[in-house]
Every structure is written in structure tokens, then in C-alpha cells.
């Protein structure tokens, strides 16, 4: 769960910083490392709220910035939306 959530968080940051869109994040991970789902599709499957919860708990437990949730992830949770419709 930690790995999936961290990958989804990094993907969300890439989208936020306009490096690429959500579909490109998932395509890169599926084609590049042969993941069955891209990290943002996984985030949608387990819900962005769960990803945020896991990352928040990890950051509180370890005190490391690597677990800091992406602003885009926070916005998705606040709006009740997902990365893909």
C-alpha cells in the first residue's frame, strides 16, 4: 500500500506541475515498468481519500517529507473527485 500510494502521489505531482497529464503518467508506468495499472488508476480504485490517509499516516509516523501528500491529491479529496472520470 505504501508503494502504490507513493507512486500515485508522485504521479499527482507530475500532473500538478504540468509535466504530463494523468493518462500519460499511467501509460508510462504500465509500458515502462509493466505495472498492471498506472498509479493514478490505482489511486482511483482504492480512492484518493485512502491514498491521502495512508500518506498522512506515514508522514506522521516517520516525519519524512517523502510522504507529504501532493496538493493535487488533496484537492481531489476535498472536491470528492478522482483522476479519471
Buried (B, 14 or more C-beta within 10 A) or exposed (E): EEEBBBBBBBBBBBBEEEEBEBBBBBEBBBEEEEBEBBBBBBBBEBBBBBBBBBBBEBBEEEEEEEBEBBEBBBEBBEEEEBBEE
